[in-house]
Each structure stands twice: as structure tokens, then as C-alpha cells.
Amino acid sequence: MSILNRKTIKNVIKLSVAVLAPIAAAYLQTKLKQTAEDGKEKSQETAPENTKEAQESEKPMDDPFANAEIKVSDEAGKAINIIEKTGCKIVRIVNCDKITEAQLTNLYLRMTEQPNPGFVRVMVELDNIIIDNLLEEYENHLSDMDDFIQSKLNTPLEDAESIIENRFEEIKEIYISEGDMDWDNDIIAWGKKSDECEALKSLILNKSDNILCFVDVPVQSVYDVFCYLPFGGVESPEPLEHRSIAKYWFEKFGAVPCFMSGDILQFHVKQPVEDEEEAKALALQQFGFCSDIVTQGCETVQNLASTLKGSKFWYFWWD
């Protein structure tokens, strides 16, 4: 196919998405308003069930977003259109700048208390990076999207521990070769007193003006969400590597991918680590998976291990 023909096809696809986006956004506004009104009526009839985690965050509350006005930009509308074309369902949208981390955590726990059979619920913050990722991933597969997604689902899973170990060794080699910091004492720091580190009890937000979508992904296995939502690449593992690692952590800790933006990934952990040695082993793995949470965050793997003890949410960010 000539370059001219490829450009023509690509322009037609982009034009189609651009035309459909405002229509999808208008439809979503009406749908979400009706859903919010229905949810408000239902919440007045039946009080939500209290769970241990909901009790540990804020007290159950009325939905603070029932009457909130949601403004969907043209670019976000394109991304929403793509997400729905994959077979996912948008079940709720909130403004990131109008919700606290405790409120969002409470809302997430309430919205996942009763699973929707055949779906896994994930929050997706539509920032510029993830919008671009969605458009690039699917712009050439609008006509064969089901087959394209199925090909990813059929891809054999990799050995997660090998992926993490290889990344860990690469990071170690870089730090040792640069020689600016002592690997054992400055990076790992076993035996040193940890800084004050509290376990993560809630989700972490960027406090941006992006919109956050609650997305029901049509999969049975939580780790298969990465076959639909293209998170990863560049500094972080590739999407299908994330899938393999998510499977490993789900089977070992009950960790479920619950939040993603362009460069942030968070897990909800149903079986938090409590043992100190297990926390250290997990901290080494998470450092290999995402070194920025140490080098640009809690500073040492020892501090990370302290944070992980009792944490019900894991946070990863790639610069």
C-alpha cells in the first residue's frame, strides 16, 4: 500500500472518530445524569452495606456527584468512544478536582462490593497520555477490534518473576555503574531505621482537572484488563507484561488493578502483607517493577517495605 493511501485511510479514521466523539459525549451526559438520579433514589431507599474497609475510610455517604456537571472535552470524548467500542461499559464519570482521595476510595469500595458478573471494574483517569495511547492502539483496528483484542487475550502469559528480576538487575547495573550512590546503604538500606511510613489506606490522586471514568471491562480474569486498556510502555513494562505481573500478584496477594492514568497504576489489595520478611521481598519486586516509587518517592527499599505492611492499595508511578 502506498504512503498516500495509508495517510488517506488514517485521515478518514480520525475524521470518523472526531465526528462521533461529540455525539458520544452528548449521549454520555444524558446517560450519566439519569444514572446519577437513579443512584440517588436508590441510595435513599437502601443504605449501603458496611464493609471492614469502608469503616476504616470515611463513613458511608450520600453520592456527592449525583448532580455534578461533567464536562467532556473533545479529546476525552474520542477516548470514551474508543473504550466503548472495545466492549467496555462506562458506568460512572466524576471530576478529579471535585473529589477527595478518601471520598474516591469510599466510592470505589462501594461500587465494587457487588461485582458485575463477567466484568472487572477499573477507574481510568483520562489524561493526555492515556488518551493518546487509546487512539494509537485502536485507530487502525476500528474495523477488526474484536479480533485484535482476542489476539492479545490469546497471547501466552510471560513469567512475571523473570520480567521483574530482569528490570531489577538493569536498575542495579545503572546505579552501580554511575557510582553516585551506594547501592546497599543508600538504595536498599536494610537494617537502617525506616522513615515514618504509613501503610496506604486509600487511593492517590493527581488533583488534576481530568475526568475519571469507572469502566467495566468484559473479562473474567482481573489481569486481562490490560488487553483492553493499553497501559504501559516507555519507562514502564509493556501492556502484556503488566498483564503477566498482575496475574502473579493477584494469585499471590489478591491484588486487583483498580486505577490507571497515563503514568500511574494502582492496585487494590485484598490480602495485605503483614509479615516483615514478606514485605521486604515484595518491596524488592516493586522496586524492580517501578523504581521511581523509591528513587523519586520513599527514597529506600527499606522505607517501601515499611509502607507495604498493611497497605490495601499499591501505588506505582513512572516518570
C-alpha positions in Angstrom: 0.0 0.0 0.0 1.4 3.4 -0.9 2.2 6.1 1.7 -0.6 8.3 0.2 -3.2 5.5 0.6 -2.1 4.9 4.2 -2.4 8.6 5.1 -5.8 8.8 3.4 -7.1 5.8 5.4 -5.7 7.2 8.6 -7.3 10.6 8.0 -10.7 9.0 7.3 -10.5 7.1 10.6 -9.5 10.2 12.6 -12.3 12.2 10.9 -14.8 9.4 11.8 -13.7 9.4 15.4 -13.9 13.2 15.6 -17.4 13.2 14.2 -18.6 10.5 16.5 -16.9 12.0 19.7 -19.3 14.9 20.3 -22.3 12.6 19.7 -20.9 10.0 22.2 -20.2 12.8 24.7 -23.7 14.2 24.5 -25.2 10.7 24.8 -23.0 10.1 27.9 -24.0 13.3 29.5 -27.7 12.3 29.3 -27.0 8.7 30.3 -24.8 9.7 33.3 -27.4 12.2 34.6 -30.1 9.6 34.5 -27.8 7.0 36.2 -26.9 9.5 38.9 -30.5 10.4 39.6 -31.4 6.7 39.7 -28.5 6.0 42.1 -29.5 8.9 44.4 -33.1 7.5 44.6 -31.8 4.0 45.3 -29.4 5.2 48.0 -32.3 6.9 49.8 -34.2 3.6 49.8 -31.4 1.2 50.8 -28.3 2.1 52.9 -25.1 0.6 51.6 -23.7 -2.4 53.3 -20.7 -1.6 55.6 -17.5 -3.5 54.9 -14.4 -3.5 57.1 -12.6 -1.3 54.6 -15.4 1.2 54.2 -15.5 1.5 58.0 -11.7 2.2 58.0 -12.1 5.0 55.5 -14.8 7.7 55.8 -18.3 6.8 56.9 -20.6 5.8 54.0 -22.0 8.9 52.5 -24.6 10.0 50.0 -23.3 10.2 46.5 -21.6 13.7 46.3 -21.5 13.5 42.5 -25.2 12.8 41.8 -25.9 16.3 40.5 -22.4 17.2 39.4 -22.0 18.7 35.9 -19.5 16.7 33.9 -17.7 18.5 31.0 -16.2 16.1 28.5 -13.6 17.6 26.2 -13.5 16.6 22.5 -10.3 14.5 23.1 -11.8 12.8 26.1 -14.9 12.1 24.1 -12.8 10.4 21.4 -11.2 8.2 24.1 -14.6 7.3 25.6 -15.9 6.4 22.2 -12.9 4.1 21.7 -13.3 2.5 25.2 -17.0 1.7 24.5 -16.2 0.3 21.0 -13.9 -2.3 22.7 -17.0 -3.7 24.5 -16.3 -1.9 27.9 -19.0 -0.1 29.7 -18.7 3.4 31.2 -20.7 3.2 34.4 -19.8 6.5 36.1 -17.8 9.6 35.4 -16.5 12.0 38.1 -14.4 15.2 38.1 -10.9 14.5 39.6 -10.7 18.0 41.0 -14.1 17.7 42.8 -13.4 14.6 44.9 -11.0 13.9 47.8 -8.9 10.7 47.9 -10.9 9.4 50.9 -14.2 10.0 49.0 -12.9 8.3 45.9 -11.7 5.3 47.9 -15.0 5.0 49.7 -16.9 5.3 46.3 -14.6 2.6 44.7 -15.2 0.2 47.6 -18.9 0.7 47.5 -19.1 0.3 43.7 -17.1 -3.0 43.9 -18.9 -4.6 46.8 -21.2 -6.5 44.5 -19.2 -7.5 41.4 -20.9 -7.3 38.0 -20.6 -10.9 36.7 -18.4 -11.1 33.6 -16.8 -7.7 34.2 -13.9 -6.2 36.1 -14.3 -2.5 37.3 -11.4 -0.2 36.8 -11.1 3.6 37.2 -9.4 5.3 34.2 -8.3 8.9 34.5 -8.4 10.4 31.0 -5.2 12.4 30.9 -3.4 13.3 27.6 -1.1 10.3 27.8 -3.8 7.6 28.1 -6.0 9.3 25.5 -3.1 9.2 23.1 -2.4 5.6 24.0 -6.0 4.6 23.3 -6.1 6.4 19.9 -2.8 5.0 18.8 -3.7 1.4 20.0 -7.0 1.3 18.2 -7.0 3.8 15.3 -6.0 1.1 12.8 -8.3 -1.5 14.3 -11.7 0.1 14.3 -13.0 -2.5 11.8 -11.4 -5.6 13.4 -11.4 -4.5 17.1 -12.8 -7.8 18.4 -10.2 -9.9 16.6 -7.4 -7.5 17.7 -8.4 -7.7 21.4 -8.8 -11.5 21.1 -5.3 -11.8 19.7 -4.0 -10.1 22.8 -6.1 -12.4 25.1 -4.6 -15.4 23.2 -1.0 -14.2 23.7 0.7 -16.6 26.2 1.5 -15.1 29.6 5.1 -14.5 30.4 6.9 -15.4 33.6 6.3 -12.4 35.8 9.1 -13.0 38.2 11.6 -13.1 35.3 10.3 -9.8 34.0 10.6 -8.2 37.4 14.1 -9.7 38.1 15.4 -8.5 34.7 14.2 -5.0 35.3 15.7 -5.1 38.8 19.1 -6.1 37.5 19.1 -3.4 34.9 18.3 -0.8 37.5 21.1 -2.1 39.8 23.6 -2.1 37.0 22.8 1.5 36.2 23.2 2.7 39.8 26.4 0.7 40.4 28.0 1.9 37.2 27.2 5.6 37.9 28.7 5.3 41.4 26.9 8.3 42.8 25.1 6.3 45.5 25.9 3.2 47.5 23.5 0.5 46.3 23.3 -1.4 49.6 23.3 1.5 52.0 21.6 4.3 50.0 19.1 2.4 47.9 18.3 -0.9 49.6 19.2 0.2 53.2 18.3 -3.0 55.0 18.9 -2.6 58.7 18.5 1.2 58.7 15.7 2.8 60.7 12.8 3.5 58.4 11.4 7.0 58.0 7.9 7.5 59.2 5.9 5.4 56.7 2.2 4.8 56.9 0.5 2.0 55.0 -1.5 3.2 52.1 -5.2 3.0 53.1 -6.6 5.0 50.2 -6.2 5.8 46.5 -3.9 8.6 45.5 -5.0 11.4 43.0 -3.1 13.9 41.0 -5.7 16.6 41.9 -6.0 17.4 38.2 -8.9 18.7 36.2 -9.2 15.5 34.2 -12.3 13.3 34.3 -12.3 9.8 35.9 -14.3 7.0 34.3 -15.4 3.9 36.1 -15.0 1.3 33.4 -16.5 -2.2 33.4 -14.1 -4.3 31.3 -15.7 -7.5 29.9 -13.2 -10.1 31.3 -13.4 -12.9 33.8 -9.8 -12.5 35.0 -8.7 -9.2 36.6 -5.3 -9.2 34.8 -6.9 -9.3 31.3 -8.0 -5.7 31.7 -4.6 -4.8 30.1 -5.7 -6.5 26.9 -8.4 -3.8 26.6 -6.8 -0.7 28.3 -3.3 -0.1 26.8 -1.4 0.9 29.9 2.4 0.7 29.8 5.4 1.2 27.6 8.4 3.6 27.5 9.6 3.6 31.2 7.1 1.1 32.5 6.6 -2.6 31.4 4.6 -3.1 28.2 0.8 -3.7 28.5 1.1 -7.5 28.1 4.0 -7.6 30.7 1.6 -5.7 33.0 -0.9 -8.5 32.4 1.6 -11.2 33.4 2.7 -9.3 36.5 -0.9 -8.6 37.5 -1.8 -12.3 37.3 1.2 -13.1 39.5 0.3 -10.6 42.2 -3.4 -11.4 42.0 -2.7 -15.1 42.7 -0.3 -14.3 45.5 -1.8 -11.3 47.2 -5.3 -10.9 45.7 -4.1 -7.6 44.1 -6.6 -6.1 41.6 -5.8 -3.3 39.1 -8.2 -0.6 40.2 -6.8 2.8 38.8 -4.8 3.9 35.8 -3.9 7.1 34.2 -1.2 7.7 31.6 1.7 7.1 34.1 0.0 5.9 37.3 -1.2 2.4 38.1 -2.8 1.4 41.4 -3.9 -1.9 42.8 -6.5 -2.8 45.5 -5.0 -5.5 47.7 -7.4 -7.9 49.4 -4.6 -9.7 51.3 -2.2 -7.0 52.5 1.3 -8.1 53.5 1.8 -8.1 57.3 5.0 -10.2 57.7 8.2 -8.1 57.7 10.2 -10.5 55.6 7.4 -10.9 53.1 7.2 -7.1 52.9 10.9 -6.9 52.2 10.6 -9.4 49.4 7.6 -7.6 47.9 9.4 -4.2 48.2 12.3 -5.6 46.1 9.9 -6.8 43.4 8.0 -3.5 43.4 11.3 -1.6 43.1 12.2 -3.7 40.0 8.7 -3.1 38.6 8.7 0.6 39.2 12.0 2.1 40.6 10.5 5.7 40.6 8.4 5.0 43.7 11.7 4.6 45.5 14.2 6.9 43.8 11.6 9.7 43.4 9.4 8.7 46.3 10.1 7.0 49.6 13.9 7.0 48.9 14.9 3.5 50.0 13.6 0.0 49.5 13.5 -0.4 53.3 11.1 2.5 53.5 9.0 1.0 50.8 8.8 -2.3 52.8 7.6 -0.4 55.8 4.9 1.3 53.7 3.7 -2.0 52.3 3.0 -3.6 55.6 -0.8 -3.5 55.9 -1.2 -1.5 52.7 -4.6 -2.1 51.0 -3.6 -0.1 48.0 -0.3 -0.2 46.0 0.8 2.9 44.0 3.1 3.0 41.0 4.2 6.0 39.0 6.7 6.2 36.1 8.3 9.5 35.3 
